[in-house]
Amino acid sequence: MIHEIIPVGPLQCNCSIIGDEKSREAIVVDPGDDIDQILALILKHGLKVKQIVITHGHIDHIGGAMKLKASTGAPIAMNEGDQMQVKLLPVQAAWVGMQLPGKVVIDLHTKDQDSIVAGDLRATILHTPGHTEGSSCLYFADEKKLIAGDTLFAGSIGRTDLPGGSMDKIMSSLHGQLMQLPDDVVVVPGHGALTTIGEERETNPFITDRKYKPRVQEK
């Protein structure tokens, strides 16, 4: 697996460029900004982008998706539950101080347990609502790697106080989905340092503290 992680934009969103070493087919996850730098890494590895996957519809994760699509021809995939976030992009841009990306069109709507394929690489979509309604992760089981978006961070979790957020839902997603994964799975969060499922299971206060246990089990 080729895996380049590049923090992009003013909020330093972790954009992942994931490529199959044999076929050179690739997936780009969360190209929020700095598309020239992303394209330079794609060129460096001689990759052909087959799909652009958005973990959730916040501007720092989706802001550069249309530019990347224009350069690569790859379709944009995201869970339909975050169409509201796409409609709110002008408001988000004002909040964050980012330039409005213009009209964003989602080509494919992902669902829980869908497969995302590039060459011999296969990721499973895990729908993990809570940070937003459509928040999703990509789990590469063979490579033991999770692209977690803003659902899980090293020592923390995604905010739930923005439109579409829910503490009950994110707790259900964490305990019902992510904490079911093996301890040695490497977690690439939407921002900040990498971690592992085992590390978060043992030390993340939102996982270990009983007061945060999910009250309502929701998919």
C-alpha positions in Angstrom: 0.0 0.0 0.0 1.2 3.5 -0.9 -0.2 5.9 1.8 0.7 9.6 1.9 -0.9 11.7 4.6 -0.8 15.5 4.0 -2.3 18.1 6.3 -4.2 20.5 4.1 -5.9 23.9 4.6 -6.1 26.3 7.5 -7.5 23.6 9.8 -4.8 21.0 8.7 -7.2 18.3 7.7 -5.4 15.0 7.2 -5.9 14.1 3.5 -4.9 10.5 2.6 -3.6 9.5 -0.8 -3.9 5.7 -0.9 -2.5 3.7 -3.9 -2.1 0.1 -5.0 1.6 -0.5 -5.7 0.9 -2.9 -8.6 -2.0 -1.3 -10.5 -1.2 2.3 -9.4 -4.9 2.9 -8.9 -5.7 5.2 -6.0 -8.2 6.7 -3.6 -8.0 10.2 -2.2 -9.8 10.8 1.1 -10.7 14.3 2.3 -9.0 16.6 -0.2 -10.0 19.7 1.7 -7.6 22.2 0.2 -4.0 22.5 -1.2 -4.9 20.5 -4.3 -1.6 21.3 -6.1 0.3 19.6 -3.3 -2.1 16.6 -3.5 -1.6 16.4 -7.3 2.2 16.6 -6.8 2.1 13.5 -4.6 -0.2 11.7 -7.1 2.3 12.4 -9.8 5.2 11.4 -7.7 3.8 7.9 -7.3 2.4 7.7 -10.8 -1.1 7.1 -9.5 -4.5 7.1 -11.3 -7.2 8.3 -8.9 -10.3 6.1 -9.2 -12.3 7.7 -6.4 -12.5 10.7 -4.2 -14.0 9.8 -0.8 -15.3 12.4 1.7 -15.6 11.2 5.3 -18.1 14.0 6.1 -19.3 17.2 4.6 -17.4 19.9 6.5 -15.6 22.4 4.3 -12.1 21.5 5.6 -12.6 18.0 4.3 -14.5 18.6 1.1 -13.4 22.1 0.0 -11.0 21.0 -2.7 -12.9 17.9 -3.9 -14.3 19.6 -7.1 -10.8 20.9 -8.1 -9.4 17.4 -7.6 -12.2 15.9 -9.7 -11.6 18.4 -12.5 -7.9 17.4 -12.5 -8.4 13.6 -12.3 -11.9 12.8 -13.6 -12.5 10.7 -10.4 -16.1 10.7 -9.0 -16.8 12.1 -5.5 -18.3 9.7 -3.0 -19.9 10.6 0.4 -22.7 9.4 2.6 -26.1 11.0 1.6 -26.7 11.9 5.3 -24.3 14.9 4.8 -26.1 16.5 1.9 -27.3 19.1 4.5 -23.6 19.9 5.2 -23.0 20.5 1.5 -25.9 23.0 1.4 -24.4 24.7 4.4 -21.0 25.2 2.8 -21.4 29.0 2.4 -22.1 29.2 6.2 -19.2 26.9 6.9 -16.9 29.0 4.8 -17.8 32.1 6.8 -17.3 30.3 10.1 -13.9 29.0 9.2 -12.7 31.9 7.0 -12.1 29.7 4.0 -12.9 30.5 0.4 -16.2 29.2 -0.8 -15.5 26.2 -3.1 -18.4 26.8 -5.4 -21.0 24.2 -6.3 -20.1 20.7 -4.9 -21.7 17.7 -6.6 -21.6 14.3 -5.0 -21.5 11.6 -7.6 -21.9 8.5 -5.5 -23.6 8.0 -2.1 -21.9 5.6 0.2 -23.6 3.3 2.7 -22.4 1.2 5.7 -20.5 -1.8 4.5 -20.0 -0.6 1.0 -16.6 -1.5 -0.6 -14.2 1.1 -2.0 -11.7 -0.6 -4.4 -8.4 0.5 -5.9 -6.5 -2.3 -7.6 -6.0 -5.0 -5.0 -6.8 -2.6 -2.1 -10.3 -2.8 -0.6 -11.8 -0.6 2.1 -15.1 -1.1 3.9 -17.2 2.0 4.6 -18.2 2.2 8.2 -21.1 4.7 8.7 -20.3 6.4 12.0 -22.8 9.2 12.6 -22.3 11.6 15.5 -19.9 14.3 14.4 -22.3 14.7 11.5 -25.2 12.6 10.4 -23.3 11.2 7.4 -19.9 10.8 9.0 -18.1 7.6 7.7 -14.8 5.9 8.1 -12.8 3.7 5.7 -11.4 0.4 7.1 -8.7 -1.4 5.2 -8.9 -4.7 7.0 -6.0 -6.4 5.3 -3.7 -3.5 6.0 -5.1 -2.9 9.5 -5.7 0.8 8.8 -8.7 3.0 9.6 -9.3 6.4 8.0 -11.4 7.8 10.8 -12.4 11.3 9.6 -13.5 13.4 12.6 -15.1 10.5 14.5 -12.1 9.5 16.5 -8.9 11.4 17.3 -5.9 10.6 19.4 -7.2 11.1 22.9 -10.5 12.7 21.8 -13.5 12.5 19.5 -15.2 14.7 17.0 -17.3 17.7 18.1 -21.0 17.0 18.5 -22.2 20.6 19.0 -22.4 21.6 15.3 -25.4 21.1 13.0 -26.0 17.3 12.6 -24.0 16.3 15.6 -25.1 14.0 18.4 -23.2 12.8 21.4 -25.5 9.7 21.7 -24.8 8.8 18.1 -21.1 9.3 18.2 -20.9 7.1 21.3 -22.9 4.4 19.6 -20.6 4.7 16.5 -17.5 4.4 18.6 -18.5 1.5 20.8 -20.6 -0.3 18.2 -18.3 0.1 15.2 -14.8 1.3 15.9 -14.1 -0.3 19.3 -15.0 -3.6 17.7 -11.8 -3.4 15.5 -8.6 -5.1 16.5 -6.2 -3.3 18.9 -3.4 -3.1 16.3 -5.4 -1.2 13.7 -3.7 2.1 13.0 -6.1 5.1 13.1 -5.6 8.1 10.8 -7.8 10.8 12.3 -9.2 13.8 10.4 -6.7 16.0 12.2 -3.6 15.5 14.3 -1.4 12.5 15.2 -2.0 8.9 14.2 -3.0 6.4 17.0 -4.3 2.9 17.3 -7.6 1.3 18.3 -5.8 -0.3 21.3 -4.4 2.9 22.5 -7.7 4.7 22.3 -9.5 1.8 24.0 -7.2 2.0 26.9 -6.6 5.8 27.3 -9.2 7.9 25.5 -11.4 9.4 28.2 -14.5 9.3 25.9 -14.0 5.6 25.6 -13.0 4.7 29.1 -15.2 6.9 31.2 -18.6 5.3 31.9 -20.4 8.6 31.8 -19.8 8.7 28.0 -21.2 5.2 27.3 -24.0 5.3 24.7 -27.5 5.7 26.1 -29.2 5.0 22.8 -28.0 2.4 20.3 -28.5 3.9 16.8 -27.2 3.0 13.4 
